[in-house]
Amino acid sequence: MNITLIILLVIGLFILLSSFFTVKQQTSVIIERFGKFHSVRQSGLHLKIPLIDRVAGRVNLKIQQLDVIIETKTKDNVFVKLKVSVQFMVVKETVYDAFYKLEYAHDQITSYVFDVVRAEVPKLKLDDVFERKDDIAIAVKRELNEAMTTYGYTIINTLVTDIDPDIQVKNAMNRINAADREKTVAEFEAEASRIRIVAKAKAEAESKRLQGQGIADQRREIARGLVESVDVLNRVGINSQEASALIVVTQHYDTLQAIGADTNSNLILLPNSPQAGSDMLNNMVASFSASNMVGESMKKGNRKAKTKTEPIIPIEVQDEEDSETEE
């Protein structure tokens, strides 16, 4: 008798304890009575009728993420793998629909993602897939929201987190990128070389200009020195022809001395007679005289030709033209 009472008490205590249950935060519990939906219980401590009510299931109200990997083809016939992350949750007010209308929510979402991505990506080229991945994500979210709202789910966000073309396509893209960068480097190097060449040419032109100016100044000073030397010799009774010859001979021996002063120079002296110096002087004087005679004859010829061709004009005008001609 005592054993039976103890068993009944244990059974009664077990039944009493089983009538209480708790629901965690962000979770909903479906209660069925004799197999039929009875109520939805939210977080906290709850009571149900033992042996009559039962917990049919628990629905997670947290935001969940489902990663879907899809392989599809682009418009330019390149196969790519896309990883689409779908963030979704069950609406608290529609727990009944989420629990009873949809058996496998993840499979349903995966099917819609496959359908949308394989409809959008074939419209785009591979480069456009990378640039417009946000448009693909928006299209997936829009389609999923329209479909999953009926089942008590809301789509928080969809993200295209990875785009993975075939390995050969990636290698080709890397080669294209490398070739483009090499082209840019070559263009910069060519521009730098052009700048160096232009700068060098300008420097050489400036150097030659300065060298020419220096040579002209040198010759001008030499001519001025010769004129002064001739004037000095004229004052001591040496005429211009003799003075010019003397200066030429002096420069000749100065040149020989300058050549002999340089240890790295080679000088070849041709055999000549003792009269070679005087012969050279006579030849120089003769050449100077001949050049002077030729110059004078050319001047006279030009004057005669000008006199024959020019018309007779007033003296005043002629003087002005002569002055302009002299200038």
C-alpha positions in Angstrom: 0.0 0.0 0.0 2.8 2.4 0.9 4.7 1.5 -2.3 1.6 2.2 -4.5 1.1 5.6 -2.8 4.8 6.5 -3.3 4.5 5.6 -7.0 1.4 7.7 -7.4 3.0 10.6 -5.7 6.1 10.3 -8.0 3.8 10.1 -11.1 1.8 13.1 -9.9 4.9 15.1 -9.2 6.3 14.2 -12.6 3.1 15.3 -14.3 3.0 18.5 -12.3 6.6 19.4 -13.2 6.0 18.5 -16.9 3.2 21.1 -17.0 5.7 23.9 -16.6 8.2 24.9 -19.3 10.4 27.9 -20.2 11.0 29.7 -23.4 14.3 31.4 -24.1 14.7 34.9 -25.3 14.2 35.5 -29.0 12.4 32.2 -29.3 8.8 31.3 -29.8 7.2 28.0 -28.8 4.3 26.4 -30.7 1.7 24.6 -28.3 -0.6 22.0 -29.8 -3.6 20.4 -28.0 -4.5 17.0 -29.2 -2.4 17.6 -32.3 -4.1 20.8 -33.2 -2.4 24.3 -33.0 -3.4 25.9 -29.8 -1.1 28.9 -29.1 2.3 30.6 -29.5 4.3 31.2 -26.3 7.0 33.8 -26.1 10.0 34.0 -23.7 9.4 33.2 -20.0 7.9 30.6 -17.8 4.7 28.9 -19.0 2.1 26.3 -18.0 0.5 23.6 -20.2 -2.0 20.9 -19.5 -0.2 17.7 -19.0 -0.9 14.9 -21.4 -3.2 17.2 -23.4 -0.9 20.0 -24.5 2.5 19.5 -26.0 5.3 21.6 -27.3 5.2 21.1 -31.1 8.3 23.1 -31.9 10.5 26.1 -31.2 11.0 28.9 -33.7 14.2 31.0 -33.6 13.5 34.7 -33.9 17.2 35.8 -34.3 18.7 37.0 -37.5 20.1 34.0 -39.3 22.5 33.8 -42.3 22.5 31.3 -45.1 25.4 31.1 -47.5 24.5 29.9 -51.0 27.2 29.0 -53.6 26.0 29.2 -57.2 27.9 28.3 -60.3 26.6 30.0 -63.4 27.7 31.4 -66.8 28.2 35.1 -67.8 27.2 36.8 -71.0 30.7 36.3 -72.4 30.6 32.5 -71.7 32.7 32.5 -68.5 31.8 30.2 -65.7 31.9 31.8 -62.3 31.0 30.7 -58.7 29.2 33.3 -56.6 28.7 33.1 -52.9 25.5 34.9 -51.8 24.9 35.4 -48.1 21.2 35.8 -47.2 20.4 37.3 -43.8 16.8 36.6 -42.8 14.6 36.2 -39.7 11.1 35.1 -38.7 8.6 37.8 -38.0 7.4 37.6 -34.4 3.8 38.2 -35.4 3.8 35.5 -38.1 5.4 32.6 -36.2 2.4 30.4 -37.1 3.1 30.8 -40.9 6.8 30.2 -40.5 6.2 27.0 -38.6 3.3 25.4 -40.5 3.6 26.8 -44.0 7.3 26.0 -44.7 8.9 22.7 -44.0 12.5 23.5 -44.9 13.1 27.3 -45.0 16.8 27.0 -45.9 16.0 24.9 -49.0 13.3 27.3 -50.1 15.6 30.3 -49.8 18.4 28.5 -51.6 16.1 27.7 -54.5 15.0 31.3 -54.9 18.7 32.5 -54.7 19.6 30.1 -57.5 16.7 31.2 -59.6 17.5 34.9 -59.3 21.2 34.7 -59.7 21.0 32.4 -62.8 18.6 34.9 -64.3 20.7 38.0 -63.6 24.3 36.9 -64.2 23.9 35.6 -67.7 22.9 39.1 -68.7 26.2 40.6 -67.7 29.8 40.2 -68.8 32.4 39.1 -66.3 33.8 42.6 -65.7 30.2 43.8 -65.2 29.6 41.1 -62.6 32.4 42.5 -60.5 31.2 46.0 -60.9 27.5 45.4 -60.5 27.5 42.8 -57.8 25.4 45.1 -55.6 22.7 45.1 -58.3 22.6 41.3 -58.2 22.3 41.4 -54.4 19.4 43.9 -54.6 17.6 41.7 -57.2 18.0 38.7 -54.9 16.6 40.5 -51.9 13.7 41.9 -53.8 12.7 38.5 -55.2 13.2 36.8 -51.8 11.1 39.4 -49.9 8.2 38.9 -52.3 8.3 35.2 -51.9 9.2 34.7 -48.2 6.9 37.2 -46.7 4.0 34.8 -47.4 5.7 32.3 -45.2 6.4 34.6 -42.3 10.0 35.4 -43.1 11.6 38.8 -43.8 14.9 39.3 -45.7 17.2 41.6 -43.8 19.9 41.8 -46.4 21.6 39.9 -49.2 25.3 40.2 -50.0 27.4 38.9 -52.9 30.5 38.1 -50.8 32.6 36.2 -53.4 33.0 36.0 -57.1 35.3 33.2 -58.2 35.9 32.7 -62.0 37.7 29.7 -63.4 41.5 29.6 -62.6 42.4 30.0 -66.2 40.2 33.1 -66.5 41.8 34.6 -63.4 45.3 34.0 -64.8 44.3 35.6 -68.1 42.9 38.6 -66.2 46.1 38.9 -64.2 48.2 38.8 -67.4 46.0 41.5 -69.0 46.4 43.7 -65.9 50.2 43.1 -65.9 50.4 43.9 -69.6 48.4 47.1 -69.1 50.7 48.2 -66.2 53.8 47.4 -68.3 52.3 49.5 -71.1 51.9 52.4 -68.6 55.5 52.0 -67.4 56.8 52.0 -71.0 54.8 55.2 -71.7 56.3 56.9 -68.7 59.8 55.7 -69.5 59.4 56.9 -73.1 58.2 60.3 -71.9 61.1 60.5 -69.5 63.6 59.5 -72.3 62.0 62.2 -74.6 62.4 64.8 -71.9 66.1 63.8 -71.4 66.7 64.0 -75.1 65.1 67.4 -75.5 66.9 68.7 -72.5 70.2 67.4 -73.8 69.5 68.9 -77.3 68.7 72.3 -75.7 71.9 72.1 -73.6 74.0 71.2 -76.7 72.4 74.0 -78.7 73.0 76.5 -75.9 76.6 75.2 -75.6 77.2 75.6 -79.3 75.7 79.0 -79.3 78.0 80.1 -76.5 81.0 78.5 -78.2 80.2 80.3 -81.4 79.8 83.6 -79.5 83.1 82.9 -77.8 84.9 82.2 -81.1 83.4 85.3 -82.6 84.5 87.4 -79.7 88.0 85.8 -79.9 88.3 86.6 -83.6 87.1 90.1 -83.0 89.7 90.7 -80.3 92.4 89.1 -82.5 91.4 91.4 -85.4 91.4 94.4 -83.0 94.9 93.4 -81.7 96.2 93.1 -85.3 94.9 96.5 -86.1 96.6 98.0 -83.1 99.8 96.1 -83.9 99.8 97.5 -87.4 99.2 101.0 -86.1 102.2 100.7 -83.7 104.5 99.4 -86.5 103.3 102.2 -88.8 104.3 104.8 -86.2 107.9 103.5 -86.2 108.2 103.6 -90.0 107.1 100.1 -91.1 104.4 100.2 -93.8 101.2 98.2 -93.5 102.3 95.4 -95.9 105.6 94.8 -94.0 103.8 95.0 -90.7 101.2 92.4 -91.8 104.0 90.1 -93.0 105.8 90.5 -89.7 102.8 89.7 -87.7 102.1 86.6 -89.8 105.6 85.3 -89.3 105.4 86.0 -85.6 102.2 84.1 -85.3 103.7 81.2 -87.2 106.6 80.9 -84.7 104.2 81.3 -81.8 102.3 78.4 -83.1 105.4 76.2 -83.3 106.3 77.2 -79.8 102.8 76.3 -78.5 102.9 72.9 -80.2 106.4 72.2 -78.8 105.2 73.1 -75.3 102.7 70.2 -75.3 104.3 66.9 -74.3 101.5 64.9 -75.9 101.7 66.6 -79.4 103.6 65.2 -82.4 105.2 67.8 -84.8 106.4 66.8 -88.3 108.9 69.3 -89.8 109.4 69.0 -93.6 112.9 69.6 -94.9 113.3 73.1 -96.4 116.0 75.5 -97.4 117.2 78.5 -95.3 115.2 80.7 -97.6 112.0 78.9 -96.6 111.0 81.6 -94.1 111.5 84.4 -96.6 109.8 82.5 -99.3 106.8 81.9 -97.0 106.7 85.6 -96.2 106.9 86.6 -99.8 104.1 84.2 -100.7 101.9 85.6 -97.9 102.6 89.2 -99.1 101.9 88.3 -102.7 98.6 86.6 -101.6 97.6 89.6 -99.6 98.4 91.9 -102.5 96.5 89.7 -104.9 93.5 89.6 -102.7 93.5 93.3 -102.3 93.6 93.8 -106.0 90.8 91.3 -106.6 88.7 93.1 -104.0 89.3 96.5 -105.5 88.4 95.3 -109.0 85.2 93.7 -107.8 84.2 97.0 -106.1 84.8 99.0 -109.3 82.8 96.5 -111.4 79.9 96.8 -108.9 80.0 100.6 -109.1 80.0 100.6 -112.9 77.0 98.2 -113.1 75.1 100.2 -110.6 75.8 103.5 -112.5 74.5 101.9 -115.8 71.3 100.5 -114.3 70.2 103.3 -111.9 68.1 106.2 -113.3 69.1 109.8 -112.9 67.4 111.2 -109.7 67.8 114.5 -107.8 70.9 115.0 -105.8 69.1 115.2 -102.5 67.4 111.9 -103.0 70.6 110.3 -104.2 72.4 111.5 -101.1 69.7 109.9 -98.9 69.9 106.6 -100.8 73.7 106.6 -100.6 73.5 107.2 -96.9 71.1 104.3 -96.5 73.4 102.1 -98.7 76.4 102.9 -96.5 74.4 102.1 -93.4 
